[in-house]
Amino acid sequence: MTRIKDAINMVLWKYKDKVSEFTLVISDRFLVNAEIPFDKIERVDNYYIYLTDGETVIPIHRVLEIRRNGRTIWSRK
C-alpha cells in the first residue's frame, strides 16, 4: 500500500501540469469532510500538508482519500 505522503508527492510531481484534476479529501473537525484542490498544496512532509496560503497546515493523518476528476484513486483503508 502506498503511503499518503508518497501518493501526494506523486501527484504534485508526476502530474504537476494536471494538478487541477486532483482533490484531497480530509476529515475536518467542523465539517464532515473537506475537499482541498491540489493546486492549493505547496508541499508535504512526514507529518503535515502545507497549503499555499502560508498559514494553513493540515496533519497528514486527516487525509481520507485522493480523487482525480471525482473518482477515488487512493483511500485510507
Buried (B, 14 or more C-beta within 10 A) or exposed (E): EEEBBEBBBBBBEEBEEEBEBBBBBBBBEEEEEBEBEBEBBEEBEEEBBBBEEEEBEBEBEBBBBBBBEEEEEBEEE
